[in-house]
Amino acid sequence: MVWNVHSVLNVLHSLIGKSRINDQLQRLDSPADGSDVTAAEERSLYKMLGYFSLVGLLRLHSLLGDYHEAVEAMRFVQLNKKTFAAGVPGCQVTTFYYLGFAYLMMRRYSDAILTFCNILLYIQRTKQLLEMKTMQYDSMMKQNEQMYSLLAIALTLSPQRIDESVHTLMRTKLGDKLDFLAQGDEKQFEEMFSFACPKFLSPVSPNFEQRLNFNKEAYRQQINLFLTEVKEQRILTEIRSYLKLYATLPISKLAAFMKKSEDEVRTYLMCFKHKMCTAKAARSSSQLSTDVDFYVDGDMIHIAETKVTRHFGDYFIRQIHKFEEMAHQYHAEARRLRAL
């Protein structure tokens, strides 16, 4: 039987509608209405079917390349709160993977980075427990590697600070690949995207009368869109590197640096503004997804840092706590050995 996307969508939407899962999630999210959720609803099979149907809808729309609908499916799910799905690690990892990927393809790089960092920290802290208690460990570890590649791509296109441990492990895993990404190596972007992306599907059945292989047509369409975006971002990365060095910069000087005409530079600056403004999660407004903001007044560019200067105190405090914990364990072990 030929796989039919409409049949799968009908089943998923029927389960979501029958379970009224979105209504329940909305009531749980509202402190005033949270008491309306009964114990029966909390334990009902319908609720579980509805929740997992939302995750299935997220996956299906991501595989079809409809990223807006994929994100919309998870509109009422609070991923930063512990839900009953937290007891299913495979579901949790899969949800964050597909949601982060959808954000990446929608140019919501800040949301993608936050999503990937949250789940990678979770995997990093519970790795040993997951290895012992879940049979999906190998699949989860593969998605873990894929998410590090997607995180590296998102950070290259929208540089920002992330958790120290995640950044260290990412650099350990990817090594020189990060340097190639920073240099705008298109082949490296393609290679990492091919490894990290899901197996895309076509929403229509192939024409069996034509003896042509359309097996990878959906993949080729998505990677072409991605590489087009990378090419457009390459010139913006160069602009950002110059803007980071100045508080004010004449357009003529920037044009000389880039070896472009002033009119071209003005066009690139407008493109930079557009590309770096991404939609906020569940909002119609937009936010700046880069650490540099600017405005043009006549022939002068005025630049301002949008990110707060990093404080190193927290890092040293964490290291002190780790050292104290190690010292405590050492002394406890020494006392135990002396007692023997």
Number of C-alpha atoms within 10 A of each C-alpha: 3 6 10 11 15 11 9 14 16 11 12 21 15 14 21 23 14 13 21 16 24 20 14 19 18 16 17 18 15 10 9 9 12 14 11 11 14 11 9 9 16 13 11 12 12 18 22 19 16 22 23 19 22 26 22 20 23 25 23 22 23 25 22 18 21 15 23 15 16 26 23 16 20 19 15 18 19 13 16 8 9 9 12 11 14 13 10 11 19 18 17 18 23 20 22 22 26 28 24 28 29 27 23 22 20 16 21 25 30 24 21 25 26 15 23 25 22 15 21 25 14 14 18 13 11 12 14 10 10 17 14 9 10 13 11 13 16 11 12 23 16 11 22 21 17 19 27 23 24 25 27 23 23 25 20 22 24 20 17 15 11 13 11 10 13 18 16 11 14 19 16 10 14 15 11 11 17 21 14 14 19 16 14 20 16 15 12 17 23 16 11 19 19 15 13 21 21 17 13 20 18 16 15 10 11 13 10 8 6 8 7 9 10 14 12 12 12 17 20 14 12 17 16 12 11 16 16 12 15 20 13 14 20 17 15 19 19 14 19 16 11 13 21 14 10 12 12 15 17 15 20 16 12 20 17 12 12 15 11 12 13 18 12 12 19 16 10 16 20 13 15 19 17 11 19 23 17 21 20 15 16 11 8 8 10 13 14 17 24 21 17 16 19 16 14 16 9 8 12 15 18 16 18 15 14 13 12 7 7 8 8 8 8 10 10 11 11 11 11 12 11 12 12 12 11 12 12 12 12 12 11 11 12 11 11 10 9 7 7 5
